[in-house]
Amino acid sequence: MKCQEAKELFPVYIDGFLSPEETQELQLHLEECRECREDLDSLQELSHILQSMPDVPIPPEFKPALHARLVEISAVARTEVPFWQRRWTKPFAVAAVFVFLIAAASVGNILGNTEHETIALNNSRNVSSDMAVPEESPTADYGVMKSQAQKSISDDAVMGGGEASYNMAATATDEAASSAAYENAERKVIRNASLSLEVPEYQKAFDSISALASQYQGYVVSGNSYTDEEGNISGGYISIRVASASLDTVLENISSLGKVQSSGFSGQDVTTQYYDNEARLKQYRVQEQSLLKIMEKAETVPDILSVETELTRVRSEIESLEGQIRYLKELTDLASIDVNLTTPAQESQGISLGGWSELGNKIAASFITSINWLLNGFANLIIFSGYLLPILVLILIIALIWRQIVKARRNKKIPPQ
Amino acid sequence: MAFDEYELICRSQKGDIDAFEQLISAYQQKIYNTAYRMMGNYHDASDVAQEAIIKVYKALSGFRREASFGTWVYHITANTCRDEIRRQYRTHESSLDECIQTDSGEITKEIADFSHMPEYVIGEKEVEEYLQELINALTPEYRMVMVLREQLGLSYQEIAETLEISMGTVKSRINRGRRALREKITADKEHNPDLMRLVVRGGEKA
């Protein structure tokens, strides 16, 4: 080892960081070289002197000053302890600006949605007023009923947050499935309609309706009429059946006879039931044929008897099914219409109650209107808070991140442990 | 870590000032020594030492006991001294990398400036002052390395990390710093018999 190499190892040797191998090599050199030995000794001595310099006296005012600073700091720390109270203004401002930029990008979207919401709200208000004062629409006809139904559906969609539309979709799927199973099969629907009609002349209306029944391959099922105290016929009831296909035409004709005061409509889809029965009937017929063949071959009395028993059971099933099919066919082929007929009330000389009539009902109705209006308002408020929630969450997250960044920067000067 | 110290740390982390003062008292002297050797005067030393202790107090909640408390405290002290020295030299508009040009000896030119050293040294107190003057005369870069090593006892690795310089630089600065101080002492010894006990042997040119 040369002197130069040795001298380079001196500081590491003095400070005790030299590896055992290098220490050994260095010591070999030192034994040979007096100059290096003395150099190292003096450096070691110097290091020792520097390390053993006496303590610097701490000025007497140092500790009190330090104490004062510590008290000051912990007082400040104590006043700003609750994390939700301090240093949130800036993070929130930054986050809000950020979110505003995002919102600005999709503002058209949100505005569009809000508009839609308002329209829906108006719609539902209309519906509730319609329901509350039905007597204000005496010319109510079939079309009004339909539009009311539509309105109530859209109302449901708003209130139930799409649940209604989900249900509708589900029904549609079911129908699609069954129609796939009975493809090319004719739909079998039992149709019923009912009407309440105010007619000028009762007997004329009654006769016209009866005529309509026979005109459209149907018949009058039942009818009755009632009279008032003076013996005049004041109203009645007639139930007819007409060919299902011409139900709409017949209803129109009946409606034209007088003022429609209410109308109802119902349909029952029995397609599945009808074709199930047909399928079962077919199966039983096949079974009957094979039983007849067995019967021909049967020779012993017990065999014949048992086949007979089975044949009887199958035949009764066939008859029952045929009956059911006939019944369904008849129900679906012919729609039934119930018509309630009334004549206008005779002019009476009694005291007219005018606006006072049904006062309680009217109060109740307006009370319900108001309650409904309020409930709708609350529902829309909750729905609108749905818009706000993700935005608020986003603001909170960004504020947190910003705070962390600022905190990290502030702590950067304090070294890792 | 001693149980007492562990308990004191826990209490200090909850904001107990008395506990913290008790805890830091064991380290206070070394912190002050370091600050004084580094800054060279009581005024700056008090400021830096207080700053370092306040930093320890503020950062205490983040202390996870992965290192010994002493090591951690000395790291903070070293960083505080470094920051203060760099701040002072920034305000004096002179870069640490620049050599301080003086009329004194060629050997010590880039390492220290002994031009303001007292000429005569008498008695023990003066010897200590003389040594402090020697350290003060070192350029900040050398002074920091020397103080961190000789006063605070940091390893080369720790010094390198604190000052953000390489291990080789640390080693070379320690070597050259020691030699520079030794040359100066050897030279002064001829005029000041009181210094005789400082560096007994040596004197040969390195």
Interface residues (C-beta under 8 A of the other chain):
Chain A: K7 E8 F10 P11 V12 I14 D15 F17 E35 E38 D39 D41 S42 L43 E45 L46 S47 I49 L50 Q51 M53 P54 D55 V56 I58 P59 E61 F62 K63 A65 L66 H67 R69 L70 V71 I73 S74 A77 R78 N411 K413 I414 P415 Q417
Chain B: G15 I17 F20 E21 Q28 Q29 Y32 N33 Y36 R37 Y42 A45 S46 A49 Q50 I53 I54 K55 Y57 K58 A59 G62 F63 R64 E66 A67 T71 W72 H75 I76 N79 D83 E128 L131 Q132 I135 M146 R149 E150 Q151 G153 S155 Y156 T162 K171 I174 N175 R178 R179 L181 R182 I185 L198 V199 V200 R201 G202 G203 E204 A206
